[in-house]
Amino acid sequence: MDLQPLGDRLIVEVLEEEEVTIGGIVLPDTAKEKPQRGKVLAVGPGARDENGQHVPMDVAEGDEVIFSKYGGTEIAVGGEDVLILRQSDVLARVVGTREPAGVGA
């Protein structure tokens, strides 16, 4: 099933990260926080302004984004769980690569 989001919505594949404590213990799914990072699979045309014109989206297909913890609606598509979000639920776009805080040093 292919999905095309409407308005200012986007479809995001949630990126799960394995969490390991400093002591090397792998946390089970039940102890993990809900993921907030994902890859944009599809983008709607954008919301409309007061003149009926589409306002371009700030994110594009393929972008990696950080989104609100409890935002969006989870659905299953082709055996995979994806999230349908409004653009306003997206907090940031991930640009570049950087080690997480506390790693290495």
DAVEN-V902405 format. One record per helix or strand of 3 or more residues. SS is the DSSP state (a for helix, b for strand). FROM is the first residue (numbers start at 0). TO is the last residue. If there is no record, write none. Layout:
{{SS & FROM & TO} {SS & FROM & TO}}
This chain:
{{b & 8 & 13} {a & 28 & 30} {b & 36 & 42} {b & 63 & 66} {b & 72 & 76} {b & 79 & 85} {a & 86 & 88} {b & 89 & 92}}
